[in-house]
Amino acid sequence: RTRALALARRCQGARTPALAGLVLGELTARQRQVVALAAAGLSNREIAERLTLSVRTVGNHLYSAYTRLGTGDRGALPCLLERLA
């Protein structure tokens, strides 16, 4: 697993279900919560209210998750999470 993670980091643009699964496992529990709510269509403000966070904190969690998941597109989250489930 450690070697796979190192290889995934070296192949910055590579996207396969196996690599995506490894990366999803690297998300913190809070990042997974925020990503799941964003994928469900909630706005940053709605996510912040639901999780008792600031809107900026939600944005920071999403930014970090996008980086780890290799996407910058909020619209891609539902498909990405579906493939990883």
C-alpha positions as CSV (number, residue, x, y, z in Angstrom):
1,R,0.0,0.0,0.0
2,T,2.8,2.4,0.9
3,R,4.6,1.7,-2.4
4,A,1.3,2.1,-4.3
5,L,0.7,5.5,-2.7
6,A,4.3,6.6,-3.5
7,L,3.8,5.6,-7.2
8,A,0.4,7.3,-7.3
9,R,2.0,10.6,-6.2
10,R,4.7,10.3,-8.8
11,C,2.1,9.7,-11.6
12,Q,0.3,13.0,-10.9
13,G,-2.3,12.8,-13.7
14,A,-3.0,9.1,-13.5
15,R,-6.5,8.1,-12.7
16,T,-7.6,4.6,-12.2
17,P,-10.2,3.1,-9.8
18,A,-7.4,1.5,-7.8
19,L,-5.4,4.7,-7.5
20,A,-8.5,6.8,-6.7
21,G,-9.4,4.3,-4.0
22,L,-6.0,4.7,-2.4
23,V,-6.3,8.5,-2.5
24,L,-9.8,8.5,-1.1
25,G,-8.4,6.5,1.8
26,E,-6.0,9.4,2.4
27,L,-8.8,11.9,3.0
28,T,-9.5,12.8,6.6
29,A,-12.8,11.8,8.1
30,R,-14.0,15.4,7.9
31,Q,-12.8,15.8,4.3
32,R,-14.8,12.6,3.4
33,Q,-17.9,14.1,5.1
34,V,-17.5,17.4,3.2
35,V,-16.9,15.7,-0.1
36,A,-20.0,13.5,0.4
37,L,-22.2,16.5,1.1
38,A,-20.8,18.4,-1.8
39,A,-21.4,15.4,-4.1
40,A,-25.0,15.4,-2.9
41,G,-25.4,18.9,-4.2
42,L,-25.1,21.0,-1.0
43,S,-23.5,24.4,-1.2
44,N,-20.5,25.3,0.9
45,R,-22.8,27.4,3.1
46,E,-25.2,24.5,3.6
47,I,-22.4,22.1,4.4
48,A,-21.0,24.6,6.9
49,E,-24.3,24.9,8.6
50,R,-24.8,21.1,8.7
51,L,-21.4,20.4,10.1
52,T,-21.1,23.5,12.3
53,L,-18.0,24.8,10.4
54,S,-17.2,28.1,8.8
55,V,-17.8,28.4,5.0
56,R,-14.1,29.1,4.6
57,T,-13.2,25.9,6.4
58,V,-15.5,23.9,4.1
59,G,-13.8,25.5,1.1
60,N,-10.4,24.5,2.6
61,H,-11.5,20.9,3.1
62,L,-12.8,20.8,-0.5
63,Y,-9.6,22.3,-1.9
64,S,-7.5,19.7,-0.1
65,A,-9.8,16.9,-1.1
66,Y,-9.8,18.0,-4.8
67,T,-6.0,18.0,-4.7
68,R,-5.8,14.5,-3.3
69,L,-8.6,13.2,-5.6
70,G,-7.0,14.7,-8.7
71,T,-10.0,16.8,-9.6
72,G,-10.8,20.5,-9.4
73,D,-14.4,20.0,-10.5
74,R,-17.2,19.8,-7.9
75,G,-19.4,18.3,-10.6
76,A,-17.1,15.3,-10.9
77,L,-17.5,14.3,-7.2
78,P,-20.7,12.3,-7.5
79,C,-19.2,10.1,-10.4
80,L,-15.9,9.8,-8.6
81,L,-17.5,8.7,-5.3
82,E,-19.8,6.3,-7.2
83,R,-16.9,4.6,-8.9
84,L,-15.1,4.3,-5.5
85,A,-18.1,2.8,-3.6
